[in-house]
């Protein structure tokens, strides 16, 4: 049996909300802080940009509780049910530091829970969330993390990953690929991307999302971020997981630079479960079928966590926190 409780706290005059999920019993239990991915992804890893509410964040929290771990998952101030009331106060203030501040506040709130062992805290990130965890773990914090689980972490700059995703979408129109590269080069140089009108509207909107005033200066900071540099500085046990069916982060294009960065660094392990997608769900289709159909089924009813991925994570946690 597991229990979930909503908690809240203040950060810069804005109320943040999270969910603590824990096993039955008094504890204290080792704790896991879940950090969601990019954009408006909420604490359950649902997003208004994708259909479905069967989010992996909630499923991971429940699996952790069944295995004996308490967890905290939280809404970023620009995600979840309170986003519209928060946006006016966040205009022009969203940044990598602001996301780190949210993580710091969440860890402090969680560490104060008497059912949690504050000295056995694990950071568990997905996608962009891995970057914020790495910034946390490589800084001087009141509550240091004992270990990290990084899933779907980019081993290239986010800008490179973004361009790769767009080129995959345009595979049937290779004559448009130079237009994507030109827009990306302009943005990388600090100028507006100004995507060509010949590009499909979804591609132009994707570029424009990096230039929305609400997202600046965060979008330009994020464009140049990757996990490889920070991974080399981590001093706690770390598990890096990239799924074989992840069509956003690639086993080789991202996994190889991450393994190179960790070479010679004690305590960094890698696992590449064959059928896990970007959000740790089991994907029975081939990679080619997934690319052709898009990623809209991430949170559909009936999707489940990939057994190999979760087995690897839980086994690693047991061995690491023993």
Buried (B, 14 or more C-beta within 10 A) or exposed (E): EBEBEEBEBEBEEBEBBBBBBBBEEEBBBBBBBBBBBBBBBBBBBBBEEBEBEBBBBBBBBBBBBEBBBBBBBBBBBBBBEBBEEBEEEBEEBBBBBBBBBBBBBBBBBBBEBEBBBBEBBBBBBBBBBBBBBBBBBBEEEEBBBBBBBBBBBBBBBBBBBBBBBBBEBBEEEEEBBEBBEBBBEBBBEEEEBBBBEEBBEEBBEBBEEBBEEBBBBBBBBBBEBBBBEBBBEBEBBBBBBBBBBBBBBBBEBBBBBBBEBBEEEEBBBBBBBEBBBBBBBBBEBEBEEBBEEEBEBBBEEEBEBBEBBBEBBBEBBEEBBE
